[in-house]
Amino acid sequence: TWSGQFSGSDTEWMPVIPGYIGIVPYQNNGSHLHDFLNQLQNHQKAMKTIVMEELPNYTAETVVDSIVALTMAISSLNTDKQTDEKIIIANLGQTIFTGVSRPISFTPERDCTNIWYSVLNLHTRGKKWENMGFITPWAIREGVNTLDIC
C-alpha cells in the first residue's frame, strides 16, 4: 500500500509484487473544474502564453479554492474590517461554496470538511491504475466496493 501524490501511469518503479492499493487526494472532474480550466485556457490564449491542457495536479485545484475562500471571506467584510485577522479567520470559517477541487466548508474547529481521497488499485505492475472510488476520513468505505479491490 502507499499514499501520496498520484504518479500517473508509470508503474515500472514499483517492485514486482502483484496487488497494490493506495490513496491519493481526490481529483474532481466536475463542471466547476472544467469551467475554471476553460476560463484559464481562454486567459492564456489572450495573453499568448502556453495553454495548459489540464491542471498540473490536485494541489493546483486546492490553491485555487484557498484563494477563492480567502477572497470571499475578506470581500464580504466592510472595508474597515478587512485587515482584522481575527474577523477574517472567523469569516473564513463561515465560508461555503462549490470549489474547483470539491465542495468547500469548515468545521467549528476550522478544519476543512469534505476531504476526499481516491482509492487506486494496481493488480499488476505495468498495467493501468484502476480508480476504485473514494473515501473520506469520516466514512471509510464511502463509494468503494471492497470486493472489487482484490
C-alpha positions as CSV (number, residue, x, y, z in Angstrom):
1,T,0.0,0.0,0.0
2,W,1.0,3.6,-0.3
3,S,-0.5,7.1,-0.1
4,G,0.5,10.4,-1.6
5,Q,0.6,12.1,-4.9
6,F,-0.6,10.1,-7.9
7,S,2.4,9.0,-10.0
8,G,0.5,8.7,-13.2
9,S,0.6,5.6,-15.5
10,D,4.3,4.9,-14.9
11,T,4.4,1.8,-12.6
12,E,7.8,0.5,-13.6
13,W,9.3,1.9,-10.4
14,M,7.3,-0.5,-8.3
15,P,8.6,-3.9,-7.2
16,V,7.2,-6.9,-9.0
17,I,4.6,-7.8,-6.3
18,P,1.0,-8.1,-7.5
19,G,-1.8,-6.2,-5.9
20,Y,-1.0,-2.6,-4.9
21,I,-3.7,-0.3,-3.4
22,G,-3.2,3.3,-2.4
23,I,-4.9,6.5,-1.8
24,V,-4.3,9.9,-3.4
25,P,-6.2,13.2,-2.9
26,Y,-9.5,13.1,-4.8
27,Q,-9.3,14.6,-8.3
28,N,-12.6,16.4,-9.0
29,N,-13.7,16.0,-12.6
30,G,-16.9,18.0,-12.3
31,S,-18.2,21.1,-14.1
32,H,-16.6,23.6,-11.7
33,L,-13.2,22.2,-12.6
34,H,-14.0,22.3,-16.4
35,D,-15.4,25.8,-16.1
36,F,-12.3,27.0,-14.3
37,L,-9.9,25.3,-16.8
38,N,-11.8,26.8,-19.7
39,Q,-11.5,30.3,-18.2
40,L,-7.8,29.7,-17.5
41,Q,-7.2,28.5,-21.1
42,N,-9.0,31.5,-22.6
43,H,-6.9,33.8,-20.5
44,Q,-3.7,32.0,-21.5
45,K,-4.7,32.3,-25.2
46,A,-5.5,36.0,-24.8
47,M,-2.1,36.5,-23.1
48,K,-0.4,34.4,-25.8
49,T,1.2,32.1,-23.2
50,I,1.4,28.3,-23.1
51,V,-2.2,26.9,-22.8
52,M,-2.5,24.2,-20.2
53,E,-4.5,21.1,-21.3
54,E,-5.1,20.3,-17.7
55,L,-4.1,21.5,-14.2
56,P,-0.8,20.1,-13.1
57,N,-2.1,18.1,-10.2
58,Y,-4.6,18.3,-7.3
59,T,-2.5,20.9,-5.5
60,A,-3.4,23.5,-8.2
61,E,-7.1,22.9,-7.5
62,T,-6.6,23.3,-3.8
63,V,-4.6,26.5,-4.2
64,V,-7.4,28.0,-6.4
65,D,-10.0,27.0,-3.8
66,S,-7.9,28.5,-1.0
67,I,-7.5,31.8,-2.8
68,V,-11.3,31.9,-3.6
69,A,-12.2,31.1,0.1
70,L,-9.9,33.8,1.4
71,T,-11.1,36.3,-1.2
72,M,-14.7,35.6,-0.3
73,A,-14.0,35.9,3.4
74,I,-12.3,39.3,3.0
75,S,-14.5,40.8,0.4
76,S,-17.7,40.2,2.3
77,L,-16.4,42.4,5.2
78,N,-16.8,46.1,5.5
79,T,-13.6,47.9,4.4
80,D,-12.6,48.9,8.0
81,K,-12.7,45.2,9.0
82,Q,-10.7,43.7,6.0
83,T,-7.4,43.9,7.8
84,D,-8.5,42.5,11.1
85,E,-7.1,38.9,11.2
86,K,-9.4,37.6,13.9
87,I,-12.5,38.7,12.0
88,I,-11.1,37.4,8.7
89,I,-10.5,34.0,10.2
90,A,-13.9,33.9,11.8
91,N,-15.5,34.8,8.5
92,L,-13.4,32.3,6.6
93,G,-14.8,29.6,8.9
94,Q,-18.3,30.5,7.7
95,T,-17.4,30.3,4.0
96,I,-19.2,27.7,2.0
97,F,-19.0,27.3,-1.8
98,T,-18.5,24.7,-4.5
99,G,-14.9,24.8,-5.3
100,V,-12.7,23.6,-8.2
101,S,-11.4,20.7,-6.0
102,R,-14.6,19.8,-4.1
103,P,-17.4,21.4,-2.0
104,I,-15.7,23.8,0.5
105,S,-16.8,24.3,4.1
106,F,-15.3,24.2,7.5
107,T,-15.9,22.6,10.9
108,P,-16.3,24.8,14.1
109,E,-12.7,23.9,14.8
110,R,-11.8,25.4,11.3
111,D,-10.8,22.2,9.7
112,C,-11.8,21.5,6.1
113,T,-14.8,19.3,5.6
114,N,-15.5,17.2,2.5
115,I,-11.9,15.9,2.3
116,W,-11.9,13.0,-0.1
117,Y,-9.3,10.5,-1.3
118,S,-9.4,8.4,-4.4
119,V,-8.7,4.7,-3.9
120,L,-6.5,3.3,-6.7
121,N,-5.7,-0.3,-7.3
122,L,-2.9,-1.8,-9.4
123,H,-3.3,-5.5,-10.0
124,T,0.0,-6.0,-11.8
125,R,3.0,-3.7,-12.4
126,G,2.9,-2.3,-16.0
127,K,-0.9,-2.2,-16.1
128,K,-3.1,0.9,-15.5
129,W,-4.2,2.1,-12.2
130,E,-7.9,1.4,-11.6
131,N,-9.9,4.0,-9.7
132,M,-11.9,2.1,-7.1
133,G,-13.9,5.0,-5.8
134,F,-13.3,7.5,-3.0
135,I,-13.1,7.5,0.8
136,T,-13.3,10.2,3.4
137,P,-11.9,10.3,7.0
138,W,-15.5,10.2,8.3
139,A,-16.9,7.4,6.1
140,I,-14.2,4.9,5.4
141,R,-16.0,2.8,2.8
142,E,-18.0,5.5,1.0
143,G,-18.0,5.0,-2.7
144,V,-15.7,2.0,-2.6
145,N,-16.7,-1.6,-3.2
146,T,-14.1,-3.5,-1.2
147,L,-14.8,-6.7,-3.1
148,D,-13.5,-5.1,-6.3
149,I,-10.1,-4.4,-4.7
150,C,-8.7,-7.9,-4.5
